[in-house]
Amino acid sequence: MALKVELKPGERIIIGESLITNDSQRTRLFIEGDAPILREKDILTAETANTPCRKIYLAVQLMYLTKKTERIQDDYFQLISDVMQAAPSTTPYIGRISNHILSNQFYKALKESKRLIEYESELMGHVQSGVSGLSENKPGNR
């Protein structure tokens, strides 16, 4: 069964190792085969991978698109090691991502990586609210 993808005008999609940009009209594609597919909203670039968990997502994305995990594994393992050391509560997410990778289920690993990014945002929100809460209680701020 073919995968149906609808693209908005100007929207981009990666199929395999090719970036495809839609023209000025809405387009419907039916894709058959085993090529990895990523819609523009799911694509991270090196520039947008600006947090530790986004860098993990980028590494998983590269593994998914190229299916050559050996080239990316060392970077991935260093990234997950750094994140788990800084935030041990991320371990369940990283464990699920790694299990999907080991099972060659890279798309599922990508989806779990998105959950890790959401969790990272939550953690950062707690840190920022805690920091702002501390600064409001400083003696000179009343």
PyMOL commands that set and color helices and strands:
alter all, ss='L'
color gray80, all
select helices_A, chain A and resi 40-42+52-66+69-86+88-102+106-136+139-141
alter helices_A, ss='H'
color red, helices_A
select strands_A, chain A and resi 3-7+12-15+18-21+27-31+37-39
alter strands_A, ss='S'
color yellow, strands_A
deselect
rebuild
show_as cartoon
